[in-house]
């Protein structure tokens, strides 16, 4: 006989939740509702993601990585808004109550939660196909949230990190490939790094931002549409990691960087006169931040080669949820 719902929560989630101690949490797990005390002069940013085994991650994925990843993708949304993570709730659907699986899953979840001081304050469990839904909440000072709609003509376009690494890592996992770069690229998919500190640093600097979950060109397209502008991207400036190029070659690596999903890097726009501040942020955070283009009058996203000629974009729609 498996664990009861209450035993499952007590054994694997109550103790883990206590690893984060927040003064704004009045009542956490164990009652019908959690009670929190929001900061004054702040707005509350709220996001939610659902991850399904076999759809958002391979069914054989290590449970530690599942726990880490399912929280990371939510923290990435908060980062894109410039929000400081505060709390999250977890709805966990399980085919059965496997002690080893739950122990590793909760360890990955709480290792990341502790890193960013974000507290688990409640949720639900039930039986069914493996599905994890997390809702995360965070603070942003009033009027300082970064939105997709704030870009202005002439703004420079930036991307953090190494786009395409996650998509490349997933492809290697699916192909069970054995390459020298397998570990680095797989890590990009299994444990994406939410750019929380960057998001907070970009308040008052970036005019618009989005986290790259469905593909760089596709997500940049959301900024362009929301801002009523066009985005011009320079193909030569797209940053490609050495690992991605070594594993796939330049043409495929470039395609993965432009259209592959699950990077959870931040694509943002900022005025040209903020470039010095952005370089300083990159240095301080030890995070690559690359200028890849410019916002301009018009509509849509266009890609140009090193001769200034338009490059056909075949898969700019990115990941499709339906």
Secondary structure, DSSP 8 states (H G I E B T S, - for coil): ----HHHHHIIIIIHHHTTS--TTEEE-TTSSS-EE---TTEEEEEEEEEEEBTTTB-TT--HHHHHHHHHHHHHHHHHHTT-EEEEEEEEEEESS--HHHHHHHHHHHHHHHHHTT-EEEEEEEEESS-EEEEEEEEEEETT----GGG--TT-EEEEES-TTHHHHHHHHHHHT---TTHHHHHHHHHT----HHHHHHTTTTEEEEEEESS-HHHHHHHHHHHHT-EEEEEGGG----HHHHHHH-HHHHHHHHHH-----EEEEEE-GGGHHHHHHHHHHHT--EEEEEEEESSSEEEEE-TTS-EE--S-TT-----
